[in-house]
Structure formats: C-alpha cells, structure tokens
C-alpha cells in the first residue's frame, strides 16, 4: 500500500514537472521584442513622469521654505518679547519682592475686612436691641 501511494506521488510530481516545462517553453517561444517606437514612447512617458515628480517636489520644498521662514520669524518675535519682558521685570524690581509686598497688603486687607465684619455685626446687634 505504501509502495502504491509512493508511485502515485512520483507520477504526480513527474506530471507537474512536465506541465511546468511545457508552460516555460511556451512562454520562452513568445516574442517580446519591443519596437523602437515603443521604447521612445516609454522614454517620453518616463521623462514626463520624472518632470512632474520634480515639479511636485519643488512645490513642496517651496511650501516648506515658506513655513520654515514664518516659523523662524515667529520664534524671533517671541524671543524679542521674552527679552523685553525680562527687561521690564528687572526695571520694576524683583518679582519675589513684589509678591511678598502683595501678600502683606492682602493680609492687611483681610484683617481690615474681618474688623469691618465684626463692626457691622456689633452695629446690627445695637440696632436689634431696644
């Protein structure tokens, strides 16, 4: 049984090889010569496609250059504004000192508000008592 199965496999393999060789020979006999006009047409099409690709590349490069210039300009303006801001802070004094002064003023104002609230409550109590 194994011998019969083996012979069938070998026969199938031989048949596939013969069919493969036949297809190969058939393809080999087909004449694929390209005429001179066809090669000229292909060359022109390639040149046209190459020119279009170069034009598109140039367009994208121009767009990139414009955006890069705009970004550089914006970055320069931002740096200029940051430098001016630092100069203003140096002229006006130290920010931490200003913050400390503002905190003290805030604490004093909160104390005044609390005192006024107490005074208001005492006035309300005076008015409510006959």
N, CA, C and O of each residue as an XYZ file, in Angstrom:
520
protein
N       0.809     -1.184      0.000
C       0.000      0.000      0.000
C       0.861      1.260      0.000
O       0.548      2.225     -0.697
N       1.949      1.256      0.782
C       2.841      2.396      0.823
C       3.562      2.551     -0.503
O       3.860      3.668     -0.927
N       3.847      1.423     -1.163
C       4.545      1.478     -2.445
C       3.627      2.087     -3.509
O       4.067      2.896     -4.325
N       2.330      1.687     -3.494
C       1.370      2.238     -4.452
C       1.171      3.739     -4.256
O       1.067      4.496     -5.222
N       1.122      4.146     -3.018
C       0.945      5.565     -2.709
C       2.182      6.353     -3.157
O       2.072      7.463     -3.679
N       3.352      5.759     -2.943
C       4.596      6.403     -3.330
C       4.681      6.556     -4.847
O       5.148      7.585     -5.335
N       4.242      5.558     -5.589
C       4.253      5.626     -7.052
C       3.294      6.704     -7.558
O       3.576      7.392     -8.539
N       2.170      6.839     -6.878
C       1.212      7.876     -7.275
C       1.810      9.276     -7.064
O       1.631     10.166     -7.895
N       2.506      9.452     -5.967
C       3.127     10.743     -5.675
C       4.197     11.046     -6.708
O       4.288     12.168     -7.206
N       5.023     10.027     -7.036
C       6.076     10.245     -8.021
C       5.487     10.527     -9.398
O       5.999     11.378    -10.126
N       4.411      9.820     -9.766
C       3.757     10.056    -11.048
C       3.171     11.474    -11.100
O       3.282     12.153    -12.121
N       2.554     11.916    -10.009
C       2.004     13.274     -9.939
C       3.092     14.317    -10.041
O       2.936     15.325    -10.730
N       4.194     14.075     -9.355
C       5.318     15.005     -9.404
C       5.896     15.098    -10.809
O       6.207     16.191    -11.283
N       6.042     13.940    -11.488
C       6.550     13.930    -12.863
C       5.594     14.673    -13.787
O       6.039     15.425    -14.654
N       4.289     14.479    -13.619
C       3.295     15.162    -14.453
C       3.363     16.677    -14.244
O       3.295     17.436    -15.211
N       3.496     17.120    -12.999
C       3.589     18.551    -12.696
C       4.864     19.122    -13.316
O       4.844     20.231    -13.848
N       5.966     18.382    -13.255
C       7.218     18.862    -13.840
C       7.099     18.984    -15.352
O       7.592     19.951    -15.932
N       6.450     18.017    -16.000
C       6.280     18.069    -17.455
C       5.410     19.252    -17.842
O       5.714     19.955    -18.806
N       4.325     19.483    -17.098
C       3.455     20.624    -17.390
C       4.207     21.943    -17.165
O       4.038     22.887    -17.937
N       5.030     22.015    -16.125
C       5.816     23.217    -15.864
C       6.798     23.496    -16.983
O       6.958     24.641    -17.405
N       7.453     22.460    -17.463
C       8.407     22.638    -18.565
C       7.676     23.078    -19.826
O       8.186     23.912    -20.575
N       6.486     22.528    -20.073
C       5.713     22.906    -21.254
C       5.316     24.384    -21.191
O       5.429     25.103    -22.184
N       4.856     24.828    -20.032
C       4.478     26.243    -19.875
C       5.708     27.129    -20.053
O       5.629     28.166    -20.713
N       6.844     26.734    -19.474
C       8.063     27.508    -19.603
C       8.490     27.634    -21.062
O       8.852     28.721    -21.513
N       8.448     26.524    -21.803
C       8.829     26.559    -23.210
C       7.871     27.421    -24.020
O       8.294     28.142    -24.923
N       6.597     27.350    -23.705
C       5.601     28.167    -24.420
C       5.881     29.654    -24.180
O       5.845     30.451    -25.118
N       6.159     30.029    -22.927
C       6.468     31.425    -22.623
C       7.778     31.855    -23.276
O       7.921     33.007    -23.685
N       8.725     30.938    -23.372
C      10.020     31.250    -23.948
C       9.917     31.508    -25.447
O      10.682     32.292    -26.009
N       8.962     30.839    -26.083
C       8.823     30.986    -27.536
C       8.072     32.248    -27.927
O       8.105     32.639    -29.094
N       7.385     32.904    -26.970
C       6.663     34.135    -27.294
C       7.683     35.232    -27.554
O       8.651     35.378    -26.807
N       7.465     35.997    -28.608
C       8.408     37.047    -28.986
C       8.041     38.329    -28.261
O       6.971     38.894    -28.487
N       8.935     38.790    -27.385
C       8.677     40.008    -26.622
C       9.490     41.188    -27.133
O       9.709     42.145    -26.390
N       9.921     41.147    -28.323
C      10.727     42.265    -28.806
C       9.881     43.524    -28.861
O       8.722     43.508    -29.276
N      10.486     44.594    -28.438
C       9.793     45.879    -28.395
C      10.345     46.721    -29.531
O      11.555     46.800    -29.744
N       9.448     47.335    -30.240
C       9.896     48.143    -31.377
C      10.563     49.423    -30.892
O      10.441     49.783    -29.721
N      11.261     50.107    -31.779
C      11.965     51.342    -31.444
C      10.979     52.440    -31.053
O      11.277     53.261    -30.186
N       9.795     52.457    -31.693
C       8.780     53.460    -31.350
C       8.279     53.256    -29.932
O       8.042     54.219    -29.203
N       8.120     52.000    -29.543
C       7.646     51.724    -28.187
C       8.668     52.171    -27.146
O       8.295     52.713    -26.106
N       9.936     51.952    -27.415
C      10.955     52.386    -26.457
C      11.001     53.908    -26.361
O      11.195     54.459    -25.277
N      10.820     54.592    -27.502
C      10.800     56.062    -27.488
C       9.599     56.565    -26.695
O       9.719     57.515    -25.921
N       8.434     55.929    -26.884
C       7.230     56.304    -26.143
C       7.430     56.082    -24.646
O       7.071     56.937    -23.836
N       7.991     54.955    -24.286
C       8.254     54.683    -22.874
C       9.224     55.698    -22.281
O       9.038     56.142    -21.147
N      10.258     56.070    -23.036
C      11.226     57.053    -22.552
C      10.568     58.410    -22.343
O      10.834     59.087    -21.349
N       9.699     58.812    -23.290
C       8.996     60.101    -23.142
C       8.062     60.073    -21.928
O       7.987     61.042    -21.172
N       7.354     58.959    -21.749
C       6.456     58.860    -20.593
C       7.258     58.925    -19.291
O       6.847     59.578    -18.332
N       8.392     58.250    -19.268
C       9.236     58.293    -18.079
C       9.741     59.711    -17.833
O       9.729     60.183    -16.697
N      10.181     60.386    -18.877
C      10.666     61.767    -18.736
C       9.565     62.683    -18.226
O       9.808     63.533    -17.369
N       8.342     62.512    -18.756
C       7.212     63.329    -18.319
C       6.897     63.067    -16.845
O       6.692     64.003    -16.072
N       6.860     61.796    -16.464
C       6.589     61.456    -15.062
C       7.693     62.009    -14.156
O       7.419     62.505    -13.063
N       8.935     61.919    -14.620
C      10.051     62.447    -13.838
C       9.935     63.963    -13.679
O      10.180     64.491    -12.594
N       9.564     64.664    -14.749
C       9.403     66.126    -14.685
C       8.276     66.511    -13.731
O       8.412     67.458    -12.956
N       7.157     65.775    -13.786
C       6.042     66.057    -12.877
C       6.453     65.832    -11.429
O       6.094     66.611    -10.547
N       7.204     64.767    -11.189
C       7.670     64.499     -9.829
C       8.606     65.605     -9.347
O       8.536     66.013     -8.187
N       9.468     66.086    -10.216
C      10.374     67.176     -9.842
C       9.597     68.458     -9.554
O       9.920     69.184     -8.614
N       8.567     68.739    -10.368
C       7.752     69.927    -10.133
C       7.025     69.839     -8.792
O       6.973     70.809     -8.036
N       6.469     68.670     -8.513
C       5.761     68.500     -7.246
C       6.730     68.618     -6.075
O       6.397     69.203     -5.044
N       7.917     68.068     -6.236
C       8.929     68.173     -5.196
C       9.310     69.634     -4.965
O       9.494     70.063     -3.826
N       9.425     70.389     -6.049
C       9.769     71.813     -5.930
C       8.645     72.572     -5.215
O       8.909     73.459     -4.404
N       7.399     72.221     -5.518
C       6.266     72.880     -4.846
C       6.320     72.629     -3.342
O       6.178     73.554     -2.543
N       6.528     71.365     -2.967
C       6.572     71.037     -1.546
C       7.761     71.691     -0.868
O       7.665     72.112      0.285
N       8.873     71.781     -1.567
C      10.050     72.433     -0.991
C       9.769     73.918     -0.765
O      10.161     74.481      0.258
N       9.086     74.552     -1.726
C       8.729     75.957     -1.577
C       7.789     76.152     -0.394
O       7.963     77.083      0.393
N       6.786     75.272     -0.266
C       5.868     75.360      0.876
C       6.637     75.195      2.189
O       6.389     75.913      3.158
N       7.566     74.246      2.209
C       8.364     74.028      3.413
C       9.192     75.264      3.738
O       9.262     75.687      4.892
N       9.820     75.840      2.716
C      10.648     77.024      2.935
C       9.822     78.188      3.478
O      10.264     78.902      4.378
N       8.615     78.377      2.926
C       7.739     79.462      3.392
C       7.358     79.230      4.854
O       7.419     80.153      5.665
N       6.967     78.007      5.190
C       6.576     77.713      6.568
C       7.771     77.825      7.519
O       7.630     78.312      8.641
N       8.933     77.380      7.075
C      10.126     77.481      7.914
C      10.478     78.944      8.165
O      10.852     79.309      9.280
N      10.363     79.778      7.145
C      10.648     81.206      7.305
C       9.649     81.838      8.267
O      10.021     82.647      9.117
N       8.369     81.463      8.126
C       7.335     82.005      9.009
C       7.575     81.571     10.459
O       7.433     82.368     11.386
N       7.935     80.316     10.638
C       8.202     79.819     11.991
C       9.415     80.515     12.594
O       9.417     80.843     13.780
N      10.435     80.740     11.794
C      11.633     81.446     12.275
C      11.287     82.875     12.676
O      11.765     83.374     13.695
N      10.460     83.524     11.875
C      10.049     84.897     12.179
C       9.255     84.937     13.488
O       9.488     85.800     14.334
N       8.320     84.004     13.648
C       7.524     83.960     14.881
C       8.398     83.682     16.090
O       8.208     84.280     17.149
N       9.353     82.777     15.936
C      10.263     82.462     17.028
C      11.105     83.680     17.398
O      11.350     83.933     18.577
N      11.547     84.433     16.390
C      12.319     85.646     16.660
C      11.497     86.676     17.419
O      11.987     87.298     18.362
N      10.236     86.856     17.002
C       9.364     87.810     17.697
C       9.103     87.363     19.129
O       9.082     88.183     20.047
N       8.907     86.074     19.313
C       8.671     85.555     20.658
C       9.890     85.770     21.543
O       9.755     86.188     22.693
N      11.076     85.491     21.019
C      12.296     85.724     21.791
C      12.455     87.203     22.143
O      12.873     87.549     23.248
N      12.115     88.068     21.188
C      12.206     89.514     21.426
C      11.256     89.926     22.548
O      11.634     90.698     23.430
N      10.026     89.415     22.518
C       9.055     89.754     23.556
C       9.482     89.216     24.918
O       9.280     89.870     25.942
N      10.071     88.027     24.925
C      10.536     87.459     26.193
C      11.660     88.322     26.772
O      11.678     88.603     27.970
N      12.590     88.737     25.921
C      13.680     89.593     26.393
C      13.150     90.912     26.929
O      13.612     91.391     27.964
N      12.169     91.513     26.224
C      11.580     92.768     26.692
C      10.880     92.566     28.030
O      10.943     93.433     28.901
N      10.215     91.431     28.197
C       9.530     91.137     29.450
C      10.530     91.027     30.593
O      10.282     91.540     31.684
N      11.666     90.359     30.351
C      12.688     90.255     31.388
C      13.254     91.620     31.735
O      13.516     91.904     32.904
N      13.445     92.474     30.725
C      13.976     93.812     30.988
C      13.001     94.614     31.834
O      13.419     95.317     32.754
N      11.713     94.523     31.543
C      10.706     95.247     32.322
C      10.714     94.775     33.770
O      10.611     95.576     34.699
N      10.839     93.456     33.949
C      10.862     92.927     35.312
C      12.089     93.407     36.068
O      12.012     93.690     37.264
N      13.216     93.498     35.384
C      14.428     93.975     36.048
C      14.278     95.436     36.442
O      14.749     95.840     37.505
N      13.621     96.241     35.591
C      13.449     97.666     35.890
C      12.455     97.856     37.028
O      12.636     98.735     37.871
N      11.439     97.064     37.057
C      10.405     97.229     38.086
C      10.812     96.633     39.422
O      10.186     96.952     40.433
N      11.769     95.832     39.474
C      12.207     95.220     40.721
C      12.032     93.721     40.660
O      11.563     93.162     39.668
N      12.408     93.112     41.707
C      12.356     91.664     41.783
C      10.904     91.199     41.939
O      10.147     91.774     42.721
N      10.533     90.193     41.218
C       9.156     89.686     41.253
C       8.845     89.100     42.618
O       7.735     89.261     43.125
N       9.805     88.427     43.212
C       9.567     87.839     44.529
C       9.308     88.914     45.584
O       8.485     88.732     46.482
N      10.017     90.032     45.465
C       9.777     91.133     46.402
C       8.380     91.695     46.208
O       7.683     92.000     47.175
N       7.981     91.829     44.965
C       6.628     92.325     44.685
C       5.579     91.382     45.250
O       4.577     91.815     45.820
N       5.824     90.079     45.082
C       4.884     89.084     45.589
C       4.780     89.165     47.103
O       3.683     89.071     47.651
N       5.894     89.337     47.779
C       5.890     89.454     49.239
C       5.109     90.691     49.675
O       4.326     90.635     50.623
N       5.325     91.806     48.982
C       4.602     93.050     49.318
C       3.107     92.855     49.111
O       2.301     93.266     49.945
N       2.739     92.230     48.001
C       1.323     91.997     47.721
C       0.697     91.060     48.748
O      -0.460     91.247     49.125
N       1.438     90.058     49.205
C       0.911     89.159     50.240
C       0.671     89.910     51.543
O      -0.335     89.694     52.220
N       1.611     90.800     51.890
C       1.432     91.596     53.110
C       0.208     92.502     52.997
O      -0.586     92.612     53.931
N       0.068     93.148     51.837
C      -1.096     94.021     51.623
C      -2.375     93.207     51.686
O      -3.373     93.654     52.251
N      -2.350     92.022     51.114
C      -3.537     91.160     51.122
C      -3.892     90.768     52.555
O      -5.063     90.791     52.934
N      -2.886     90.409     53.349
C      -3.143     90.033     54.746
C      -3.717     91.226     55.520
O      -4.643     91.066     56.315
N      -3.167     92.413     55.286
C      -3.677     93.614     55.972
C      -5.113     93.890     55.571
O      -5.945     94.227     56.413
N      -5.407     93.746     54.268
C      -6.774     93.979     53.803
C      -7.740     92.934     54.358
O      -8.880     93.267     54.680
N      -7.312     91.693     54.476
C      -8.167     90.658     55.062
C      -8.456     90.963     56.525
O      -9.568     90.746     57.006
N      -7.445     91.467     57.229
C      -7.652     91.843     58.631
C      -8.645     92.990     58.722
O      -9.507     92.984     59.601
N      -8.545     93.974     57.833
C      -9.488     95.094     57.827
C     -10.901     94.611     57.526
O     -11.869     95.059     58.140
N     -11.004     93.683     56.564
C     -12.330     93.143     56.215
C     -12.922     92.436     57.417
O     -14.106     92.600     57.712
N     -12.123     91.659     58.108
C     -12.615     90.944     59.297
C     -13.053     91.939     60.374
O     -14.085     91.748     61.017
N     -12.269     92.995     60.568
C     -12.631     94.010     61.562
C     -13.930     94.708     61.173
O     -14.775     94.969     62.029
N     -14.091     95.008     59.907
C     -15.328     95.653     59.447
C     -16.531     94.723     59.594
O     -17.633     95.179     59.900
N     -16.326     93.424     59.378
C     -17.421     92.464     59.564
C     -17.860     92.440     61.028
O     -19.053     92.412     61.331
N     -16.885     92.452     61.922
C     -17.213     92.447     63.353
C     -17.925     93.728     63.745
O     -18.879     93.705     64.522
N     -17.457     94.850     63.206
C     -18.097     96.136     63.496
C     -19.520     96.157     62.980
O     -20.423     96.673     63.638
N     -19.718     95.594     61.796
C     -21.058     95.525     61.216
C     -21.975     94.664     62.069
O     -23.132     95.023     62.286
N     -21.479     93.536     62.553
C     -22.284     92.666     63.416
C     -22.651     93.388     64.723
O     -23.774     93.280     65.215
N     -21.690     94.113     65.259
C     -21.989     94.826     66.505
C     -23.041     95.921     66.276
O     -23.905     96.145     67.123
N     -22.960     96.595     65.132
C     -23.959     97.609     64.803
C     -25.330     96.988     64.606
O     -26.343     97.558     65.010
N     -25.357     95.810     63.979
C     -26.633     95.109     63.800
C     -27.251     94.729     65.136
O     -28.460     94.844     65.341
N     -26.372     94.264     66.055
C     -26.885     93.892     67.377
C     -27.412     95.111     68.122
O     -28.422     95.008     68.818
N     -26.749     96.271     67.995
C     -27.206     97.504     68.630
C     -28.553     97.908     68.086
O     -29.429     98.350     68.829
N     -28.722     97.753     66.754
C     -29.977     98.155     66.147
C     -31.116     97.209     66.514
O     -32.266     97.637     66.610
N     -30.819     95.965     66.714
C     -31.870     94.998     67.013
C     -32.276     95.056     68.501
O     -33.385     94.643     68.838
N     -31.397     95.561     69.404
C     -31.738     95.682     70.807
C     -32.425     97.024     71.056
O     -31.930     98.058     70.607
N     -33.558     97.025     71.763
C     -34.261     98.306     72.009
C     -33.717     99.085     73.146
O     -34.218    100.167     73.449
